[in-house]
């Protein structure tokens, strides 16, 4: 894009704010060079990356990047072959690489909806071993530790011994009776790396040694006793060895990174990209920006557009007060922000001519459009409303203000013409051309004619064009030319103060006389100015005033309709969300109930199988015993098993089946088609009859008949069964259940229940009995999370409330609403009293006004 246009649009200020949001030196450097992109694919990719960054920051504090402040110096040193990094630089590099690895691990935990971030961190190389080596060799203070190498440990051990030997020798001179008297001070000092005594000058021959210098006054000499010369020589040599070994260790640690230069460059570049994405995302948060759509049809539609530099958070950063006085800036303060404006250039319209009073916002509208277009093409979110879209421009030009004319020593008019010439020469479509006060700075008639010609020239070349004007000829051109639309910024008809609202179709009134009056120009001057207007001019002004008033009224109605549509859409959205949530909860409850029933049925089948197997075993044993008795020569019956034994078997089987039945929901069990014998007609079943319940082989007495079902008393337990599943055994009065029978009876009973023990539960094949389990769920008034008790008595309401709370807990619903209405308050008080002591209730409170107020109660259930 044209550099002059970017300066005029103040794109550099946005870049300045953006670089301040980066946390790495390389990130700041890369953002400082940010510029709008020309290719649509590149722009789309950059915008997607920013969007992912915003979504990431919604759940994270940011990427944990910890780059050293002098990273550039560190990297420059690393690029010099054979040069070792300083210990603290090595520690800083290791820490930075660790933080990059942490950022990679953070991104790796994200789901697949972050493809850009995942693809970015895929290039990170691991430097764990190199970083660990640095931390093993260098302490946090920057000192290379003894353990860095065996050689270093040995050298330092010898140094310690020699220094101890030296201290001991010198201490002997300090404490010696014969030598102490020659010393100026009882101290040991260092001169040029040699440890020496401070001897009085007049006694320099009293202690044999080497003089390494004298004090400034000459009264003291720095003497190295001959007894310590050899020790000092050893120390100096060992220190040189230590220095060389430390340098060798640092070089080895540095070369470990240098040998992986490609991996290191790629990893550091990933950190830079993450930092730039994060900075762009933070800017989006500051301006409350969104990702605009890229319009392939060339439409430019910026809804609710705000100039970024007028947003409080950005303005404070630009002025530098956010960092210097952080407490003075409150992002929620009532500081007025920019008034949103709608900018529309939709095909076939490509030219927008904006008129209206001075200080009304015309120039700001031009700058807002150009700056937002540049920001979007640089991959930045822009402060507009959802639904905004714009094309990708290959060139953007702006002729705004007089700064260029002053710098070039040109008149305002000459500078404008020179800019237009430059635009026409460098124009590359798609292009955005912004002209402030086109044709101004010369005779209004000629300037208007020239302005029309310039606008029409760029229109014919296919550019998107926005221009501001006060000329009536340009307003007329906008209202009569295809592909051109006029608009004007509104004003308060009573005070003539600008409203900064753009009214499309309005010819616009400059209101020069009215604004001058509002600014305090003497009334006599204003009256004289009005008298200078011709009668046609006055009539035109009155006509334009009526048109503006009609347009303002229509605009207010349109905005009202937009608000109503938005409210309806929001309501529909909320209803949709609630319906989806209810459907999801109902599905979850259904799945849980299905699973619970399946578990109960599987358990019942296992137990029935066990009963059948037990019956088989006992029947076989009884048959064997009967055969043994018969073979013994007795004259017993063919079924020579005692009735007590058979009865015991049948009793055990029935008792086990009773336990299975009781475990099923509500104790209701209904058998499938009856045994092969012809079923009795339902109307023949009466109370007092002894019957068998289907394939279960359970005998009992009918206690009550209701419609198509009967209540059957089976050894003191009441079961409900369908009439079609009952077989009459004895139509007489009730008698005790039979406890004895023949072995054949036992075998028959076994066959009767055997069909229920298959893996599939009920068996559908012809002639095979089946067991059916019925579970009834009581209907509830309201949705899953709501119970309506209006109209119920207190007793009935509390009974329903208790069941409702149980069901809600099972369904994992934490918050429910109880609707009891207002009435006399009796039901509300009863519900509140009951909830206070209910073990499942954590707390309850009156519902908000939008959920029923005092006529309903919100209950939060325990986990």
C-alpha positions, 0 to 999 in steps of 0.5 A: 500500500502507499506509504503516504496513505498509511501515514495519513491514516495513522497506521503507524500508531496502531503498529506502535500500540501493537508492538507494545503488546509483544513480550519478546524482542523478536516479536516486537521487531517483526510487528514493527515491520507489519504492513497490509498484505495484498493477497486474499489467501494471505489476509485470510490466513493472518485473520484466522491466526488472530481469531485463534489467538483471541479464542486461546486468550479467552481460556488462558493467560497467554503463551508462557514465553520468557525471552531475555531482554538482550536476545538480539545480543545473545543471538549475534554472539551465537552466530560467531563461530568459536565464540562462547556465550556468557554463563548468564546468556546460556542460562537465559537461552535455556530458560527461553527454550524451556518456555517455548517447550511449555507453550508447545505443550499448552497448544498440544492440549487444545482441541482440533479447532485450533489448526493454525496454532497446532501447525505453528508449534509443530516446528518446535524442536526439543532442547531439553538435553542442551538446557539440562546440560546448561543448568547442571554446569552453571549456577543461577548466579552465573558461576560455572560449578565444580561439577561441570567437568572432572578437570575443573573439579580437580583444578579447583581442589588444587587451588583450594589447597594452595590458597590454604597453604598460602594463607597459612604461610602469610599468617605466620608472617603476620603473627610472627614476633620477628616479622610483625614489627616490620609490617605497616598493616597486618593485612594481606592484599593483592597486587597484580594477582600476587598475594603480598604483605604491606611492609614499611619502606624502611624495613624492606630488607628485613623480610626477604622477598619481591617488591611489587610496588609502593603506596602513593606516599612511598611509606609502604611497600607491597612485598611478596615473601620469597617463601610464598613465591612458589605458592603464588606461582602455582596459584596463578598457573592453576587460575589460568588453567581454571579460566581455560577449562571454564572457557572450554566448558562454556564453548562446549555448551554454546556449540551444543546449540550452535550445532543445531542452528537450523532447529534453533532458528526454527524454534525461535521463529515459532516463538516469534510467531506465537508472540505476534499472534498473541499481541494481535489477539490482545489488540483485538481485545482492547478494541473489542474487534472481530474478524471481518469477512472478505467480500469476493464480490467487492462489497465494502460494508463496515457496520458500527465501525469505530476509529481505533485511535478514538477508543479509550484503551488505545488512546491511553496507550498512544498517549503513553499514560497506560504505562506511566500512570496505570491507576488513572486508566479505567477501561470501564470509565464513562469516557465517551468513545467514538460514535459507531458509523455504518459505511456501505459501498455495495455493488453496483455502488462504488462511490460514496460522497459525504456532505454535512457540517464541519466538525460533523465527522466526515474526515473521521469517516474517511480515516476510519474506513482506510485505517480499518481496511489496512488493519484487516489486511495486516491480519488484525481484528477491527472494531466493527459489528458482526456481518461486516465485510470488505474486499482485499485492496491491492492499493489504498490512497488517501488525500487527507489534510495539508501536511504533505502540501506544507512539506512540499511547499505547495498550496493546498490546491496544488498538493491535492492535484499532485496527490490525485496525479500520483494516485492515477499513476499508481492505481492497482485494482482493487483500489480504495481512494479517499479524498477529503474536500475534493476540489477544494482550495480554489474557485467553488465553481471550477473546484466543483467541476474538477471534483466531479471529473476526478470522481467520475474518472476513478469511478470509470476505472473501477476504484472504490471511492469515498470523498467529502465535500461542501459543493452543491454540484458534487451533491447533485452528481451523487444523487443523479449518477449511477453507481454513486450514492450521497450521504450526510452526517446528521445534526441536532435540529435544535442545537445544530450539534453534530450527531455523527450519524451517517444518513444515506440519501441525504444531500447534506447541509453545510450549516455554516451560518447556524454553526457560526451562530452556535460558536458565538459569532455576533447576532448582527453578523449572522443576520447580515449573512442570512440577508445575503442569501437569495430567495431561491437559496433560502427555499433550497435550504428549507427544502433540504431541511425538510428532506433531512428531517424526513430522513432522520425520522426514517433512520430512527424508524429503521434503527427501531426495527433493527433493534426489534429484529435483533431482540427477536433474533436474540430471543429465538437464539435463547429459545433454541439454546434452551430447547437444545439444552432440554433435549440434551438433558432429556436424552441424557435422562433417557440413556440413564434410564435405559441403562438402569433398566438394562442393568436390572433386566440383565441381573434378572435374567442371570437370576432366572438362569440360576433358578432354572439351572437349580431346578434342573439339578434338583429335578434330576436328583429327584428323578434318580432317587425315584428310580433307585426306590423303584429298582429296590423292588418296592411297590411304590408309584412311578412317581415315587418321590415324596410330595414334600420333596417336590414341594420344597423344590417348587417353593424354592424356585417360586421364592427366588422368582418372587425376589427377581420380580420384586426387583423389577420396576414397580413390582410389575411383571407381565408374561408373554403369550400363555402356555399352549393350553387355550387361554381363558377369556378375560371376563371369566377371571373373577376375584377369589379364583386361583390362577397361574401367572403366565410362564412364571408358573407362579400360583396365587389368588385373584384379589381384584380385577380392574379393566384388562388387569388383575391384582393377584395375591401370591403368598402375601405379595400382590402382583399386577398382571394382564388378564390374558396372561392368567390361567384358571386353576380353581374357580372356587374360593381362595385356598392356600397355595399348593405346596406338594405335587408329583415329580412330574409336576415339578418337571412341568414347572421347570419347563414352564419357566425355562424359556425365560432364562435365555440370553435375549430375555423374552423369546419370540419364537412360536410356542416358547414362553416369554417374560415382559417387564413394564416400567411406568414413569409418572408424567410431570407438569412442566419441563425437566427442570420445572414443576408447576403446582398451581391448583394443587392442594398442599398435600398433593403438591408436597407429594409431587414435589418430593417425587420431582426432587428425587427424579431431578437428582437422578437426572443430574439436574442441579437447579430447578424451578417450582411454580406455586403462584401467589394466591393466599401464600399458603402453598408457597409457605408450605413449599418453603417449609418442606424445602428447609428440611429436605435432604436433597436441597442445598438452598432455595430462593425466590425466582428472579422477576423474569422467571416468575418472581414471588410466584416461583422458587428456584431450588439448587440441589446437592451434588 
